[in-house]
């Protein structure tokens, strides 16, 4: 195996290596004095940085930094020209859909007319077997509702 580079050493310290890469790195570090020394240096730098006290700024530098950044021009996502193009596209697609609809075969489904005599007999049968007052309909007659 070649020597470990800075990225591999940092990934090793951050536990970001997959199992195979981790095993190879540990085997290499056990055998290579140079890579082990470089790893110790990186660990020392991070330990030194963590031990430094936090420095508070006396004033907020955010406005000054933001003022020096280059300004991005505002991007207009919707312009009258773009709206006209989308409107034209929608109109053409609608027209094409209407033209194509003429060639789609239509299957007219004929539904049978309801038989109200059968419905009346079922309601009467239900009313005769029910003890509820809701279904107590002996005076209903559906014979006048034929189509």
N, C-alpha and C positions, 0 to 999 in steps of 0.2 A: 504494500500500500504506500502511496505517496504521502508526503508530510501533510498534516492538517493545516488548512488555511485559516485566516481570521474568522471568516463566516462560520466555518465548521466548529471552531473552538467556542465562538459565542453561542452557537446553537447547542453545543454540548453543555455549556454552563446554564443555559436557559431551559434545558430539558425539551428541546424541540426536535431532536433527532428521532427517526423511527427506530424500531428495535434492531434491525440489521445494521443500520449506520451507527447506532449507539454501541453495539457490540464491537464493530470494527474500530471505532474511535477509542474505546477503552483498551482494546488489545494493542493498538498502536501507541497509546500513551504509556502503557506498561513497558514498552520496549524502547521507545524513542525519548532520549534525554532532552533533545532540542525542543520538541513539541510540548513536553511536560514543563520545561522551563518557561516557554511562551504562555502556556496556560496559567502557570503560577503568576506571571507578570500581569496578565489580564485580571486575574482574581485580586491581586494586590491593588491595581488601579481602581477597581470597583469598590473594594473595601475602603480605600482612601477617600473616594468620592462620597461614600455613605457616611463617613465620619466627619465630614466638613459641616460646619453649622450653616443653617439657612440664613441667607442675607436678605433683609427686607429693603426694598427701594424706598427712598424718601418721597418720590413722586411717581405718578403713573406715566409710563412712557408710551402707552398704547396709542394715544392720539398722534404723537410725533412720528411714530413708526408707520402708522396707517397713512399719514399725510405723504410720506416719502414713497409709498408703494405706487406703482403705475396704476392709473385708473382704467378700468375696463369700460369700453363703450357699452351702452345699454343695447341689448339685442331685442329687437321687436320680433316677436314670434308670429304676430298676426298683422298683416298689412291689408289694405283694400285690394291690392292686386292678388294676393294669396286667397282672400275671401272670394273674389270673383272666379278664380280658377276652381276652387272647391265647389262653388255654386254651380258652375258650368258642368263640372264632372258629375255632380249629383243629378242635374237635369238630364244629361246624356244617359246616365245609367237608368234613370226612371223611364225615359223614352224607350231605351232598349228592352227593359223589362216588360213594358206594355206591348211592344212589338212581338216579343218572344211569347207572350201569353196567348197570342192568337193561335199559335201552333201547338199548344199543349192540349192533348185530347181531354175532353171533359166527360165524366161518367155521371150521368144523372141517376141518382138513386131514388127509386120510387118506394115510398114507405106505405105499408098497407094501412087502410083506414081503420080506426079503432072500432071494435065491436062493443057498443055500449050495453047490449043485452048481456054479454058475458060478464062485463064489469058489474052490472046491476045484480046478477045472480051471485057473484062472488061476495059483494057487499052484503046481500041478504043472508047468505050462508054464514058469513062472519058475524052478523048481528044475531042470528039465531043461536050460535054457539057461545056468544059472549055474555057475561053477566054484568058488564059495565054499561052504564047509562049512555056513554058516548056512542056506543055501537048499537044502541037500541033504535033502529031505523025501520020499523015495519011499514011506514007510510011512504017511503021513497020509491019512486018508480022512474026508471031510466028509459022507458019505452018511447017517450016523446022526443028523445034526443038522437035519433038516427040520422046518419049523414047520407 
